[in-house]
Amino acid sequence: SDGEESHVAIAIKSQRTPKLIKRHVILIDTSASQIGRFRNDTLRVLRSLAKVLPKDHQVFLVAVDSIFEPLSEGFVAGGSAEFDAAIQQASDRTPLGATDLLESLRKAVVLADADEPASLLYMGDGISASNLLSLEDLTHIVSRMTDAEVSFHAMLLGPTVDTELSGILANLTGGTMCCPNR
């Protein structure tokens, strides 16, 4: 009211014991927008993850565009030869088409759903150009993710990114979102 800024901090502590997440589904956007430095950034992050993930963590790598294509044979160790082979398949893949993010999220939640919590890391522009999400779609996928204890994390890369959709998914599932190129 007098032009001065004021700040408030509130600490909220959950009654639930936090669970360590050791299973990670990684969706990499391989649509036409993911070329050049954006594709290189994705591959660099994947190679870094292979080096830093603890040995008891498992990853399932999937390419997403107009189709959902698993690149690893199920969940594999982060630093394993199987994960390296999946990264090589991602590197060999030609970026084409548009992403169906809704169908990709649906299938990813099915992969992640188990007796333990999991994270879903999406790397791409966050744009679902081939299948726009309705409010009903968004509500349903968030419900499925929270029921399965899957947190959504996004690293948004591309010439244009949709921070709104990824931000909503991250916020409602306990995940995170970053835009390193902005």
N, C-alpha and C positions, 0 to 999 in steps of 0.2 A: 504493500500500500504506500510506503514512503520511498519506493524505488530500490530498497535494499533486498538482496537475495537472502532467502533462508533455506536451510536444508534440514531434512529429517532422515534419520536412519532407523530402520526397524529390523530387529533380528527375529527370524522365525526358525524354530527348531522342530524338526519332524519327530513324531513319537516312534516312527519306525526305524529300525536299525538299517543303515545303508548297506547295500549289497555291492560286492565287487563284481564289476562286469568283465567277463573274460571271453565273451563271444561277440564278434563284430561282423555284421553284414556290410560290405562296402559296395555301393552302387556308383559306377563311374559313367557319366553321361558321354556317349560316343556319337551324339547327333552332329549334324553338319556345322553347328556353331563352335564345336570343340576342336579347333584346329590351331596350328601354330603354337604360340606361347602358352595358351590355355591347356592344350593337350600335353605339352612338355611339363607344365606345372603339375598336372595330375599324375603323370608318370613319376616325376621327382618325389612327390609326396608318397606315392605307393612304395617306392624304393626305400624311402626313409622309414616308413612304417615297418617294412620288413626287417630293418636293422634294430629298431628300438622297442618293438612289442615284446613283452615278457614271454618266455618260452611256453608258459602254460596258457597263453591266450591263443584263440583260434579265429581265423578270418574266412569269410566266404566272399569271393570277389565276383561281381556281376557287372556286365556291360549292359547299359540301358539306352535305347533310342526308341525306334518304333517297335522293337522287340526286346525281350528280357532274356539275356543270354548268359548263363553261368560260365565263368571262366575257370573257376577252380572246381575240383571234384569234391564238393561239399566243403565242410569246415576243415581248414588245414592250419598248421602252425605258421605264425607270421614270418619266421626266418627260414622256412623250409624250401626245398627244391620245388615243391608243388606250388607254393605261392610265387616263387620266381618265375615258374612256367606260366602261371596265370597272368602275371604282369607282362610277360613277353607277348602273350596272346592279345592283351590290351594294346600293347605297342604296335602290333601287326594289324590291328583292326582299322579300317578306313572309316573316318567320321562321315556318316551319311544320315539323311532323314531327319525326322523331328521326334522329340521325346514324348512318350506316353507315361508321364510321371505317376498318374493314378494307378494304372495297372502294375507299374514297377513297384510302387509302394505296397500294393496288395500282396504281390508275390513275395516281396522281401519280408513282410511280416510273417507270412507262412513259414519261410525258411528260418526265421529267428525264433519263432514261438516254440518254447520248450519249458522245462521246469526251472530254468535259470533266466535272469534278465539278460538282455542283449542291447547292443548299440547298433544303430543303422547310420552309417556315414554316407552321405551323398556328396559327390564332387561333380559339379557342372553348373549350368546357368540357372537352374531352378525353374525353368520355363517348361510347362507341359503343353507344347504347341499342338500336339496331335490329339489331345483329349483334355479339354479344360475341366477343372474340378468345380462342381457345384457345391453349395453350402452343405447339402446332404452328403455328398461324397466326402467332403472334408471332415464332417462330424463322424461319419462312419469309420474312416481310416484312423482318426485320432483315437476313437474308442477302441478299435482293434489293437492299436499300438499300446495304449495304456493297459488294456487287459492282459496283453502278452508281456508287459514290462519291457517294452522296446523304446529307447530314447532316440530321438531323431537329431542328428548332427549334420550340418551342411557347411561345406567349403564352396562358396559360390565363385565360379570362374567363368568368364565369357565376356564377349564384347558388350552385352546387355544382360543383366541379371534380375531375377524376381526375388527381391528380399522379403516381400510380404508373405508369400506362401511358405517359404522355408522358415521365416521368423515365427509364423503361427505354429507350424509343426514342432519346431524346437521348443517354443514357449510352453505348449500344451503337453509335451511329453517329457519335459525335464532335460532337454538337449541344449545344444549350442549352435550358433551360426556365425560364420566369419566371411568377410569379403576382402581377401588380401590384395586384390588389384584395384580397389576403390580409393 
